[in-house]
Amino acid sequence: MSEKILVTGGAGYIGSHCVLELVEAGYTPVVIDNFHNAIRGGKALPESIRRVQEIVGTEILFQELDLLDEASLQELFKKHRFLAVMHFAGLKAVGESVQMPLQYYKVNLTGTIRLLEAMKAHEVKNIVFSSSATVYGDPAYLPLDENHPVGGCTNPYGKSKYFIEEIIRDVCKAEPDWNAVLLRYFNPIGAHKSGRIGEDPQGIPNNLMPYVAQVAVGRRECLNVFGNDYNTVDGTGVRDYIHVVDLAKGHIAALEKLKENCGCKIYNLGTGTGCSVLQMVKAMEKASGKEIKYKIVARREGDVASCYANPRLAEQELGWKAAFGLDQMCEDLWRWQSQNPTGFSKN
Ligand code: UFG
């Protein structure tokens, strides 16, 4: 019998790519999602999961479930015996989090606490958590290693990631037989090579590459570049973009680490290379063969000039390293965007 992994928020962009890799690695993912960001497909399944099924050729166990629904969560843990939990569920829009902090803290923090309680009650002691490089705040030095001070970010979304890290660390301290891997993602982009699953933001994309892809496909007129007066190669913001499939494979490596009874571990998932906004625009023009119109506008509040990882620890301790380069990321993003100009919805 293959080992069952609970995947919260498994219908989302990163979650669905991890579900696919879990199946490929021989695990049985059990996906829960509350459809906050996911589009419904046929047979009560999210469209993203329906397509993962199509790619892997096996059925994926799915249940519509909100982590704040304690009773249903308990039932789920009674029904399945999980080896580990991969926790992706949560609200993730930085700007929105500033407008509605309570909502963000309720969903992200309370949702996680309910999940940890259910794990404790049912003796599931292994968790991989979807954290973010945002916990580092404004970098004091670059590249960012895992020892860089944390807690410096200023928006409720980023703080919720930091608080959850602390909660999980404390649980691991109190429960010595628990294992946790906290993965600090840099900027995931791209899509599975099939072009069948990818990022599908609802409304106006907050993040650079989904926006760029929508300009390339003709869904939006022009990219706003948030500032060109940073102290960077061309004045625009520099980030560490990582292929979402590399990121997903990092989660499988984390799962293997949990099996070593590793206690609480923290790893950056990045490539170690920074790219500017204008370099990304160029790379996407090359991949798509389309012109991407842009204009320079004011800086976005809360943005840092540069942010990129030192990814060595993950390489040393997880045996994981990003394999895909920028061209591949853009080509895969373009395949997804051009074959699904309106994302998972049909119109
Ligand atoms: N940018 C633009 N125009 C846009 C969107 C973004 O110029 O329309 C620029 C930003 O100013 C920044 C770069 O593109 O320089 C990347 O911006 P993203 O919004 O794509 O990514 P961020 O690095 O700001 O944020 C991401 C995640 C957050 C996470 C953070 C961690 O979206 O969830 O990384 O570092 F917290």
Residues whose N, C-alpha, C, O or C-beta is under 5 A from the ligand:
A	BS01	UFG	K92 S132 A133 T134 Y185 F186 N206 N207 L208 M209 Y211 N224 V225 F226 G237 V238 R239 V277 D303 V304
